[in-house]
Amino acid sequence: MKPDQQRFSGVWVPVLTPFRADLRVNEEAFVTHCRWLLGQGADGLAVFGTTSEANSLSLGERTLLLERLIDSGIPADRLMPGVGCCALPDTLHLCRHALDHGCDAVLMLPPFYYKGVSEEGLFAAFSWIIEQTGSRGLRVFLYHIPPVAMVPITTSLIERLRAAHPRQIAGLKDSGGNRDHTREVLGRFPDMAVFAGSERFLLNTLRHGGAGCITASGNVSPAGIRVVYERWLDDAPDTDAAQRRIESVRDVLESSRMIPALKSLCARHYGDSEWRHVRPPLTALSQEEENDLFHGLDGLGFSMGDNRQSVSRIVESG
């Protein structure tokens, strides 16, 4: 395993962004949550992704939050800031800021406002950013999320980008939900660090040479999801059972609205109702929706506080 592949592996979390009642970012709660995630076994933090409501954050808010994390002592090499914006100068600004603060890995959406754009246009966009940073140390993780961005990252585009920028194009977050696409990428680019965009695909991705997952659910169950990764590393006989367990939790989360559902769970865990706030156009769960969410997860014996133990206990009991 190459150094980059070894470093960029396991369970990474696209961290939720907590807001106050007036929708200002709660910097202290953000740092606290990031520390909790790493303490629970998350391998890294993909801050400012889709789950982070990143495209509802200003550039100033993103840069300030990254600085707060670095200043709090969180290692820069455990961070993968999301930098993808519609405007290329904004993406470049975020890339340079990340590099200036020791974060060489970035998660990069394609410019996503215009739809039906050509591969040539996407290649030019990514290439311009990489060339303008002027950094051989930059590590770009392409962000494939066509259900949301509606602008896919195809294998032919990856091939062109890797030919032009072999050092900088380090990996992919595949949130397309298509196992065949993931397997094709893994087959054609075995030296790339490919992350599944959901723990639902974690074990399958690992078995086909993938790096792990970058998953929204990691905000509430990083230790439980990591059980699967550890079982896989150990070639344990109960790995499939552990995978089924985390899928059952994911089923409940997906029966709700994911981002506000995760925030409701954090509000319960931290005892802080402000965690429920999301920025419009998203809306918080209703009381009825929240009750249904808690009832479903409580029925599985799930809680944020003892998730690793609950997964292990249920797996071992059959």
Buried (B, 14 or more C-beta within 10 A) or exposed (E): EEEBBEBBBBBBBBBBBBBEEEEEBBBEBBBBBBBBBBEBBBBBBBBBBBBBBBBBBEBEBBBBBBBBBBEBEBEBEBBBBBBBBEEBEBBBBBBBBBBEBEBBBBBBBBBBEEEEBEEEEBBEBBBBBBEBBEBEEBBBBBBBBBEEBEBBBBBEBBEBBBEBBEBBBBBBBBBBBBBEBBBBBBEEBEEBBBBBBBBBBBBBBBEBBBBBBBBBBBBBBBBBBBBBBBBBEEEBEBBBBBBEBBBBBBEBBBEBBBBBBBBBBBBBBBEBEBBBBBBEEEEBBEEEBBEBBBEBBEEBBBBBEBBBBBBBEBBEEE
